Amino acid sequence: MKDNPIISNLNLRLGWGQTGNSGGPTDLSVTALTTNKIQYFYYGQNGQAGMNTSRQLATGYAPTLTDPRLKWETNEQTNVGIDLGLLKNELTVTSRLFYL
């Protein structure tokens, strides 16, 4: 097509990719210790719960509930495009189609 007087440029574009998001500090795929809403009652006299003992509230640590099957959010995208130049690139056309 080097000597073609009408078509001076012809390119086919193909693309594929993945982007993602690893989550934030609330990601529940890794076990961690938390104090969030973890409170325990304990009894002051020999650890016995009786009529005359009062219970006291204390904050503690506990492991978070996790799901090891969780993975990153992933978006996949494919695109097809064409670049066309006509009459020594006096007229150019670019067209692209994206699939999500």
C-alpha positions in Angstrom: 0.0 0.0 0.0 3.1 2.2 -0.1 2.2 3.5 -3.6 -1.5 3.9 -3.0 -2.5 7.5 -3.5 -5.7 7.3 -1.5 -4.8 5.4 1.7 -1.7 6.9 3.4 -2.1 5.4 6.8 -3.9 2.3 8.1 -3.4 1.0 11.7 -5.4 -1.7 13.6 -5.3 -1.4 17.4 -6.1 -4.2 19.8 -5.9 -4.0 23.5 -6.7 -5.9 26.7 -6.1 -5.2 30.3 -7.1 -5.5 33.9 -7.2 -2.9 36.6 -8.1 -3.4 40.2 -8.4 -2.1 43.7 -6.7 -3.8 46.6 -9.2 -2.5 49.2 -8.5 -0.5 52.2 -7.8 -1.0 55.9 -11.2 -2.7 56.3 -10.2 -5.5 53.9 -11.2 -8.8 55.7 -9.0 -11.2 53.8 -6.2 -11.0 56.4 -6.6 -11.9 60.1 -5.9 -9.1 62.5 -6.6 -8.1 66.1 -9.2 -5.5 66.8 -10.7 -3.7 69.7 -13.7 -2.5 67.7 -16.9 -3.4 69.6 -15.0 -6.1 71.7 -16.0 -5.9 75.4 -15.9 -8.5 78.1 -17.6 -8.7 81.5 -15.5 -9.9 84.4 -16.3 -10.4 88.1 -14.3 -9.0 90.9 -14.5 -11.6 93.6 -12.5 -14.8 92.8 -14.0 -14.9 89.3 -17.4 -16.1 90.8 -20.7 -14.8 89.5 -23.1 -14.6 92.5 -25.9 -12.5 93.8 -23.6 -10.0 95.6 -20.9 -9.6 92.9 -21.0 -6.9 90.4 -19.7 -7.4 86.9 -17.4 -4.8 85.3 -16.9 -4.0 81.6 -13.4 -4.2 80.1 -12.3 -3.6 76.5 -10.2 -6.5 75.0 -8.7 -7.8 71.8 -10.1 -10.4 69.5 -9.2 -11.7 66.0 -11.3 -10.3 63.1 -13.5 -12.7 61.1 -11.8 -13.3 57.8 -12.6 -15.0 54.5 -9.4 -16.2 52.7 -11.3 -16.5 49.4 -11.7 -12.7 49.1 -9.6 -11.2 46.4 -8.9 -7.9 44.8 -11.6 -6.1 42.9 -10.8 -6.5 39.2 -12.1 -4.8 36.1 -11.3 -6.3 32.7 -11.4 -4.2 29.5 -10.9 -5.1 25.8 -10.8 -2.6 23.0 -10.5 -2.6 19.2 -9.7 0.4 17.1 -8.7 1.5 13.6 -6.7 4.6 12.4 -7.2 5.6 8.8 -5.4 8.3 6.9 -6.6 9.4 3.5 -5.1 11.6 0.8 -1.6 12.0 2.4 -3.3 12.3 5.8 -5.4 15.3 4.8 -8.4 13.4 6.2 -7.9 11.1 9.2 -10.4 8.9 11.0 -9.9 7.2 14.3 -12.5 4.8 15.7 -12.4 2.7 18.9 -14.8 0.2 20.5 -14.5 -0.7 24.2 -15.9 -3.8 25.9 -16.1 -3.9 29.7 
